[in-house]
Amino acid sequence: MTACKDEVLDEWRLRVQQVSGGSTILLRTGGYRDALKNPPVTEEEAVEAVTVMNRYQSHRLGTWHTQEASLAHEEHHRREFNDAFQFYWDNLRIQDTLEMKRASCEEVPEMEKFLENMQPFVAELRNTYFGAVYNYVMVLPDDANDRPYCAGQKVLNEATRKIIAQAKANGWSRVPDEVTEPGTIEPPCFLPPVNGMYARSVAAVEESAPLTLSIADTSQFTKGRITIRFRNEGNGPVRIPDEINDETADYFFLTVLRTERGNFRVLNRKGGKITFHRSLNYRELAPGREYSVTIPVCLDEVDLEGWKQCSCELETRYYNQQGEACFRGMLRATAKLSLQ
């Protein structure tokens, strides 16, 4: 961050000078035999290696693998973070929020002091920003047959083909010569809301549905609860997973509180993937029917007293890729909120 001085208004204004980030990939290679560095030496080993590596994307890591395939899997995750960071930088108005900060030069004569005073705010915003990205990426599937494993399978196939070629050269007739076709890999971020960046993925992932979302009641907001409402505006039935409760709400909703001053808080703090080890329950909405549900919002980092002096906007986004024959995609709702 740096600051510029408005000579007319005699005030300091915060300015974003540079944005940078990084990640570290740690590969653990002790759990398998690397088919490139230590290839099969017998027909039996070749049969096992080809069989195991062909089922990587559907069974996850086996006794035969390659470091290059593991790297491809982790690079896919790196791309997920990159795409999510780009999306939330704009979506959460990070730069606008930072650059709305200002102070009178009369009250703070030195630029260095102004920047020092801004550090807690910058750090807080950085944590909120990363939290939103982390919560989103943790929702992206990372299990057998999901995109990261398909990315690994694509690279692993290079080693499989080498073993098959070696087997044919050695006359090993029992070695399978099929190679697994990788499943869907692109784009890395395919769930709402980030998939709005990818026109090609939206059509494939989001089914058209006349479902709308609104924030129905904020009277219990200061107690950590809001009520949202789904409504079917179309001519046919629409169904959604009837699995929203206090334990699962953060997996379906991303809720943000903003003030007119530019401050904001992300009110969902749970990270991770939601997995139902049973058949889902569904709620079907007939045309014109509504369904309301009350969900928790985390106010642990919201200074309610300090925010009462200005008007606020509450935004929540519902996103779902769960279930069968139901609405999949993202819905957005906003509401004005007074904390007084």
C-alpha positions in Angstrom: 0.0 0.0 0.0 1.0 3.6 -0.5 -0.8 6.9 0.0 -1.4 10.0 -2.2 -2.2 13.5 -1.0 -5.3 15.4 -2.2 -4.0 18.9 -2.2 -7.5 20.4 -2.7 -9.2 18.6 0.2 -5.9 18.4 2.2 -6.3 14.7 3.0 -4.4 11.4 2.6 -5.9 8.6 0.4 -4.9 5.0 0.6 -3.8 3.5 -2.7 -3.1 -0.1 -3.7 0.5 -0.2 -5.1 1.1 -3.9 -5.6 -0.8 -7.2 -5.0 1.2 -10.5 -4.8 0.7 -14.0 -3.5 2.3 -17.4 -3.6 1.9 -21.0 -2.8 4.1 -24.0 -2.0 3.4 -27.5 -3.2 4.8 -30.3 -1.0 4.9 -33.7 -2.7 5.2 -36.8 -0.6 6.5 -39.7 -2.7 7.0 -42.5 -0.2 3.7 -44.2 -0.6 4.1 -45.6 -4.1 6.6 -46.9 -6.6 7.4 -44.3 -9.3 6.7 -45.9 -12.6 9.1 -43.6 -14.4 12.0 -43.6 -12.0 11.7 -47.3 -11.1 9.8 -49.0 -13.9 8.6 -52.6 -13.9 11.2 -55.2 -14.5 8.9 -58.3 -14.9 5.7 -58.9 -16.8 3.8 -59.3 -13.5 5.0 -55.9 -12.3 4.0 -54.4 -15.6 0.5 -55.9 -15.4 0.1 -54.5 -11.9 1.5 -51.1 -12.8 -0.8 -50.6 -15.8 -3.8 -51.8 -13.9 -3.2 -49.6 -10.9 -2.4 -46.5 -12.8 -5.4 -46.9 -15.2 -7.7 -46.6 -12.2 -6.1 -43.6 -10.5 -8.9 -41.1 -11.2 -11.6 -43.5 -9.9 -9.7 -45.1 -7.0 -7.2 -42.4 -6.0 -3.5 -43.1 -5.2 -2.3 -46.7 -5.6 0.9 -48.7 -5.3 2.2 -47.4 -8.7 2.2 -43.7 -9.5 4.5 -40.9 -10.7 5.7 -37.6 -9.1 4.7 -35.8 -12.3 1.0 -37.0 -11.9 1.0 -35.8 -8.3 2.3 -32.4 -9.4 -0.4 -32.1 -12.0 -3.0 -32.8 -9.4 -1.6 -30.1 -7.1 -1.1 -27.6 -9.9 -4.9 -28.0 -10.6 -5.5 -26.9 -7.0 -3.1 -24.0 -7.5 -5.2 -22.9 -10.5 -8.4 -23.1 -8.4 -6.9 -20.7 -5.9 -5.7 -18.3 -8.6 -9.1 -18.2 -10.3 -10.9 -17.7 -6.9 -8.5 -14.9 -5.9 -9.2 -13.1 -9.1 -12.9 -13.5 -8.7 -13.2 -12.4 -5.1 -10.8 -9.4 -5.6 -13.6 -7.9 -7.8 -16.6 -9.5 -6.1 -15.7 -8.2 -2.6 -14.5 -4.9 -4.0 -11.2 -5.2 -2.3 -9.4 -2.4 -4.1 -12.4 0.0 -3.9 -12.8 -0.7 -0.2 -9.1 0.0 0.5 -8.9 3.1 -1.6 -12.0 4.7 0.1 -9.9 5.1 3.2 -8.7 8.6 3.9 -7.6 10.9 6.7 -7.2 14.6 7.2 -3.6 15.9 6.7 -4.3 18.2 9.6 -5.0 15.3 11.9 -2.3 13.1 10.5 0.5 15.3 9.0 2.9 12.5 8.0 2.2 10.0 5.3 4.1 7.3 7.2 1.8 7.7 10.2 -1.3 7.5 8.0 0.0 4.2 6.4 0.8 2.9 9.9 -2.7 3.7 11.1 -4.1 1.8 8.1 -2.2 -1.4 8.7 -4.8 -3.0 11.0 -7.5 -2.3 8.4 -5.4 -3.7 5.5 -4.5 -6.8 7.5 -8.2 -7.3 8.4 -9.3 -7.0 4.8 -6.6 -9.3 3.7 -7.8 -12.0 6.1 -11.4 -11.5 5.0 -10.3 -11.8 1.4 -8.4 -15.0 1.9 -11.2 -16.4 4.0 -13.7 -16.0 1.2 -11.3 -17.6 -1.3 -10.5 -20.5 1.1 -14.2 -21.2 1.9 -14.9 -21.4 -1.8 -12.0 -23.6 -2.8 -12.7 -26.0 0.0 -16.2 -26.5 -1.4 -14.7 -27.7 -4.8 -14.8 -31.5 -5.0 -11.5 -33.3 -4.5 -12.3 -37.0 -4.5 -12.2 -39.9 -6.9 -13.4 -38.9 -10.4 -13.2 -35.2 -9.6 -11.3 -32.7 -11.7 -7.9 -32.8 -9.8 -7.8 -36.6 -10.1 -8.6 -36.3 -13.8 -5.8 -33.8 -14.2 -3.4 -36.3 -12.5 -4.8 -39.2 -14.7 -4.0 -37.3 -17.9 -0.3 -36.9 -16.9 -0.1 -40.4 -15.4 -1.2 -41.9 -18.8 2.2 -40.8 -20.2 3.9 -43.3 -17.9 1.3 -45.9 -18.6 1.9 -45.7 -22.3 5.7 -46.1 -21.8 5.1 -49.3 -19.8 2.8 -50.6 -22.5 5.4 -49.9 -25.1 8.0 -51.6 -22.9 5.8 -54.6 -22.5 5.3 -55.0 -26.3 9.0 -54.6 -26.9 9.6 -57.4 -24.3 6.9 -59.6 -25.7 4.8 -59.4 -22.4 1.4 -60.4 -23.8 -0.5 -60.2 -20.5 0.0 -56.5 -20.0 -3.3 -54.5 -20.8 -2.9 -52.1 -23.7 -5.9 -49.8 -22.8 -5.3 -46.4 -21.3 -7.9 -44.6 -19.2 -9.5 -41.6 -20.9 -9.4 -38.7 -18.4 -12.6 -37.2 -17.2 -13.5 -33.5 -17.1 -10.7 -31.3 -16.1 -11.5 -27.8 -17.4 -12.3 -25.3 -16.0 -10.8 -25.7 -12.5 -13.4 -23.5 -10.8 -16.7 -24.7 -12.1 -19.0 -24.2 -9.1 -21.0 -21.0 -8.6 -20.2 -18.2 -8.0 -16.7 -18.3 -9.6 -17.8 -20.2 -12.7 -19.4 -17.0 -13.9 -16.0 -16.2 -15.2 -16.3 -19.1 -17.6 -19.0 -18.8 -20.2 -18.4 -22.3 -21.4 -18.9 -23.8 -17.9 -22.0 -21.9 -16.9 -24.1 -23.6 -19.6 -22.8 -27.0 -18.6 -23.1 -26.6 -14.9 -26.0 -24.3 -14.2 -29.4 -25.6 -15.2 -32.0 -23.0 -16.2 -34.6 -22.7 -13.4 -37.1 -20.0 -12.6 -36.0 -19.9 -9.0 -35.5 -16.6 -7.1 -33.9 -15.9 -3.7 -34.6 -13.0 -1.4 -33.7 -12.1 2.2 -37.1 -12.3 3.9 -36.3 -11.3 7.5 -33.3 -9.6 9.2 -35.0 -8.8 12.5 -32.9 -11.5 14.2 -29.7 -10.4 12.6 -28.0 -9.1 15.8 -28.7 -12.5 17.3 -26.9 -14.2 14.4 -29.8 -15.4 12.3 -31.5 -14.3 9.0 -34.3 -15.8 7.0 -34.0 -16.3 3.3 -36.8 -17.2 0.9 -36.9 -19.3 -2.3 -39.7 -18.7 -4.7 -40.7 -20.5 -7.9 -41.6 -17.8 -10.5 -42.0 -20.3 -13.3 -44.7 -22.5 -14.8 -43.3 -25.8 -13.7 -42.1 -27.4 -10.4 -38.6 -26.8 -9.1 -36.9 -28.8 -6.4 -34.0 -28.1 -4.2 -32.1 -30.1 -1.5 -34.0 -29.9 1.7 -30.8 -30.1 3.8 -30.2 -26.6 4.9 -29.8 -26.3 8.7 -27.3 -24.8 11.2 -24.7 -27.4 10.4 -24.9 -27.2 6.6 -25.9 -23.6 5.9 -22.3 -22.4 5.3 -21.8 -24.9 2.6 -24.8 -23.5 0.6 -24.5 -19.8 1.4 -21.9 -17.1 1.3 -23.1 -14.0 3.2 -21.4 -10.6 3.2 -22.2 -7.5 5.3 -21.1 -4.1 3.8 -21.4 -0.6 5.0 -21.7 2.6 3.0 -18.2 3.5 4.3 -16.7 0.5 2.4 -16.2 -1.8 5.4 -17.4 -5.4 5.0 -17.3 -8.8 6.7 -17.8 -12.3 5.4 -20.2 -13.9 7.8 -19.5 -17.5 6.9 -16.4 -19.0 8.4 -16.8 -22.8 7.9 -14.4 -24.4 5.4 -14.6 -27.8 3.9 -16.6 -30.1 1.7 -20.1 -31.3 2.5 -20.7 -35.0 1.9 -24.0 -36.8 2.4 -23.5 -40.5 3.0 -27.2 -41.1 2.3 -29.9 -40.1 -0.2 -30.7 -36.4 0.0 -34.0 -35.0 1.1 -35.7 -32.7 -1.4 -38.3 -30.0 -1.3 -40.3 -29.4 -4.5 -41.8 -26.0 -5.1 -44.9 -25.7 -7.3 -45.3 -22.6 -9.5 -45.8 -19.6 -7.2 -44.9 -21.4 -4.1 -42.3 -20.2 -1.6 -40.0 -21.8 1.0 -38.3 -19.9 3.8 -35.5 -21.1 6.0 -33.6 -19.4 8.8 -29.8 -19.7 8.6 -27.0 -18.6 11.0 -24.6 -15.8 10.3 -21.3 -15.5 12.2 -21.0 -12.1 13.9 -17.9 -12.9 15.9 -15.8 -10.3 14.0 -18.5 -7.7 13.5 -18.4 -4.6 15.8 -22.2 -4.0 15.9 -21.9 -0.9 18.0 -19.4 0.6 15.6 -21.5 -0.2 12.6 -24.7 1.4 13.9 -23.6 4.8 12.7 -24.1 4.0 9.0 -26.5 2.1 6.7 -25.5 -1.5 5.7 -26.2 -3.9 2.9 -26.5 -7.6 3.4 -25.8 -9.9 0.5 -26.2 -13.6 0.4 -25.4 -16.1 -2.4 -26.9 -19.6 -2.5 -24.9 -22.1 -4.6 -25.6 -25.8 -5.0 -24.2 -28.7 -7.0 -25.8 -31.3 -4.8 -28.6 -33.8 -5.6 -30.4 -35.1 -8.7 -33.0 -33.4 -10.9 -32.9 -30.2 -8.9 -31.8 -26.6 -9.2 -28.0 -26.3 -9.6 -26.3 -23.0 -9.9 -26.1 -19.7 -8.0 -28.8 -17.3 -6.7 -28.1 -13.8 -5.2 -30.1 -11.7 -2.8 -29.5 -8.3 -1.1 -31.2 -6.3 1.5 -30.7 -3.0 3.3 -30.0 -3.4 7.0 -30.1 -1.0 9.8 -28.3 -2.0 13.0 -29.8 0.9 15.1 
